[in-house]
Amino acid sequence: MDLSVIVPLYNEAESLPELHAWIKRIMDANGFSYEIIFVNDGSTDSSWSVIEQLSAQYPEVKGIKFRRNYGKSPALFCGFRKAEGDVVITMDADLQDSPDEIPELRRMIVEDGYDLVSGYKQKRYDPLSKTIPTKLFNATARCVSGIKNLHDFNCGLKAYRRDVIKNIEVYGEMHRYIPYLAKNAGFDKIGEKVVHHQARKYGKTKFGLDRFVNGYLDLLSLWFLSRFGLKPMHVFGLLGTVMFLIGFIAVIIVGANKLYALANGIPARLVTDSPYFYISLTMMLLGTQLFVAGFLGDLISRSSEQRNNYQIEKEI
């Protein structure tokens, strides 16, 4: 099968028939063999009824229905698991992503050799309250991930080589960082294509400003896991050792000053009256706790089933 098109959706009943007709027209014009996987993320409108009607009429239409709303990442995860196409396309259901981009996205995967191609909505029809935070978010994501050529990490319109989606796990709200997940899995041929962005035709957006806060937290979590997920001792142990040593040296200095004063008959207050003594002890305690946290983290990671889950490209 040439293509799998995965469409996660939540309350998009009005747009689904038009979206399906548009995708079908593009696929038929290019002679692609394909499937369309609609993932109904707990919609409360008639979205699932529309998907059932389309599936009964068109064999290429498949559907997954969640019992409740889980989010876009779980929807993509289940869609990836079901996909059978050599190239996988993801797009939103609100008609803001254009299916006209599909042939070129597929060509970049098949002919240009990219593992993943992300859309870039260079000209957006969103309010400034959305576009400005988006630019800041993408700048931070480029800096942390090291993928300098991507301008729009969160664009729903993406193309993947099948191996990519079968070797990454999208969870929580990590759909924003699929290129970063792919890079961590060893798929570093990541490209970008400027795509057409259309104004929403039906309904209203399902995302609020809280996604930017959650997005930064997820990015920090992903960065930490990618760097230290299998070796937590390297960060906690290092921080703990440094803090303990600073505290220990400070305690010695405080004690040495007291002994020097006593030896030379200089009046000196009690060591326990000095705030530096308590600051030093606090640093030693925190350093010990961080070191123990790293040690326990190492024990947990060594017991994980994923500790030797390496990405092997070929064997002979």
N, C-alpha and C positions, 0 to 999 in steps of 0.2 A: 504494500500500500504506500502511495506517495506521501500523503499528508494526513495528519490528525489535527483537527482544529478544536481546541479546548476553550469553552466559554463558561467561566464561573458567573453566576448571576444571583441577584436577590431582588425580587419584586420588579421584574422587567418584562411582564407579560405583553405589553404593548409593542415592544421593539423586536421581540423574537421572530415573528413571521417575516418581517422586513429584513432582519439580519440574515436569516436562513436563505431567503430568496437571493440576497446579494452575494452571499458566499457561494451558493449553488451556481449562480450565473458565472462567477469568476472561474470556478473549478471546471465547469463544462466547457467554457471557452478555451481553456488551456489543456483539456484532456487529462486532468489529474484523476487518479483514483484516491478516494478520500473518505474520511469519517468526520462527523461533527459531534462532539461530546459536550452536551449541556449539563453543567453541574448546578443543580438547584440548591442553593445554600439556605434552606429553611424559609423559602418565600411564603408570605402570607396572602399573596394575591393568587391569580389563576395561572401563574407561570408554569406549574407542573402540568396542568391540563393542556396548555399550548404545546409543551414538549411531547406529551403523549400523542396528541393529534399529528404533529409533524413526524414522529417516529412511525406511526401507523401508515402514513402516506409515503414517507421517504425512507428507504432501508439504511441510508447512510447516517441517519440521525439516531444518536444514542443518548441516554440520559442517566444521571445519577441524582437521587433525591435524598437530602439530609433530613432527619427528623426535626432538627432545629437549626438555627443560625450559628455556624461555627466560625466563619470568617473566610477570607479569600485564600489564605495559605492552605488550610485543610481541603478546600475545594480543588485547588491546583494539584495537591498531593494525590487525591483520589483520581483526578483526571489523568495525571501522568501515569499512574499505575495501570489505567485501563487503555491508554493510547497504544496503537499498533503501527502507526505510520513511521516511515523512515525519517521524516521531518515533522516536527511538532510545532504548531502555531498556537499561541495563546492570545486572546483578545477579550476586551470587555464587551458586555452585552448591551451597552447603552447607545450604540451606533456612533460613538465618538471615535472609535477605531475603524479605519477603512479597510474592508477586505480587498480592495484594489491593490494593496501593498503586498498581498500574499505571494504572487509569482516572483517578484524581485527578492523578497525575503528568502524564499526557497532557493532561488538561484545562488544567492550569496552563501548558503549552507552547502549546496551540492557542488557548485562549480568553483567558488572562491575558497572553499575549505574551512569556513568558520565553524566553530563549535556552537556558538550562540551569537545571534544578532538581535540587538535591542533597538526598538524604535526611539526616535527623538522627535518629540512634538515641538519643533522650533518655534512655530507660530501657534500660540494657544488662545482658546476662547474662554479662558477662566478669569475670574476677578483677581485684582491685585492681592487680595487677602490670601489667595491660594498660590499665585505664581511667585511672589517674593519669598515666602517660606520654602517653596519647592526649590528655588535656586540655591538658597543657603543649605538646604538639606543635601542636594546633589553635590555641592562643593565639598561638604564634609565627607560624604560617602566616597568621592573620588580620592580624597586625601587619605582616608583610613584604609580603603581597600587596595589602593595602588593601581586601580583601573582608570587611567587618566583620560582615555578616549571616550568615555561615556558621559553624556550630558544629562540623561534622564533615566536614572535607575528604576524609577517607579512606573515607567510606561508599561501599560498592560499588553501592548502589541510587541511580541517577541517571537523569534524563531529559534528552534533548538535542533541539534542533531539528536537522534533518538538515544544514543548512549548517554548523553548529558542528563536527561530527565530520569533515566533509570539508575543513575549513580549519585543523585543528590536527594536529600530529604528536606522538603519544605514544611516547616512547622511553625506554630505560634503565629507571628506576623512577619515571617521572614521572606514573604513574596517580594518585598521591596529590594531584597539583596540577593536575588537568584544569580546575577552575574558574579557576585562575591562567593556564593556557595559553589558555583561552577569552577571558579578559579581555584578555590581551596581543594576541590576534588581533582585538580590536574587538567582541567579544560581551560586553557589560557588563550585560545584563539577566539577572542571576543570582539565583535564588530558592532557598528552602529549605522543606522539608516535614518535619514530624515523622513518622517512620515506626516501625512496630512491629519490634522486634528479638526474634528467637527464639533460644533456646538451641540449640546444635549438636545435631543428632539422630544423625548418623553420623560415624565417623572422628574425626580430631583436626585442630586448626588447622595450617596450613602456614607460618605466619609466626612468627618468633622476635623477641627483643628487639633484634636487630641492625637491624631495619627502622627503629627510631627514630633510631639514629645515621645510617644511610644517608639517612633522610628529611630530617634537618637539612642534611646535605651537599648533597642534591639541591635543597633550597629555596634555599640560598645560591647554588648554580650557576645556578638558574633566575632568581633575582633579578639576578645579575650580567649574565647574557646578555640579559635583557629591558631592562636599563638601558644596558649598554655593549657589547652584542654586535656592533653595527655601528659603534661609535665607541670602540674600546679606548684610543685616544690620550687621550681625555678623562679617563680615570682614571689610566692608567699615566704619561702625559705630565705630568699635574698633580702626582702624587706625586713623580715623578722630578725635576721642576723645583724643587719645594719643598725636597726633600732636598738637591739640588745647591746651591741658594742658601744654605741654612743652613750646609752644610759649607764653602762658599766664604767666607762672611762670617766663620765661625769661624777659618778659616786666616788671613784678613786680620788679625783681632784678635790671634791668636797672633804673627804677624809684626810687627804694629805695636807690641806690647808689647816685643818683642825690640829693635826699632829705637829705641824710646823709652829703654830701659835703656842701650843703647850710647851714645846721644847725650848722656845725662846722667851717664855714668860709673858707672852702677849695675851691680854684678855680676849677671849673668844666665846661667842654664844654656842649653845648646844647645836650639834649637827642636825638634830630633828627640828630645830627652829628655822632652818634654812629652807626656803621654797625649792631651791635647786635639788635638795635631797629627794623630795617627793616627786619632782619632775623626773629625776633620774630613775627612781624606782618604777614610776608609771611607764617609762619607755622600756625598761627591762621586762616588765610584765607584758606589755603589748607585743614586744618583740618575741617573747616566748610563745604567746598565743598565736601570732602569725606563723611562726615556725611549725608549731603543732598542727595548725590548719593546713599548711602545705604538706606536711607528712601524712595527715589523714586523707587529704585530696589525692596524693600519690597512691595510697593504698586502695582507694576507691577506683581510681582510673586503671590500676593494674588488674582489678577484678572485673572490669567492664568487658562485655563481649565484643565491643568495638575497638579494643585496644590495638588489635592488629588488622584492622579493616583498611587495607591499603588499596589504592586504585591501580590495578594492573591492566595495562593497555593491550599487551599481546604476550603470548607464550608460544614457543616452538618446541 
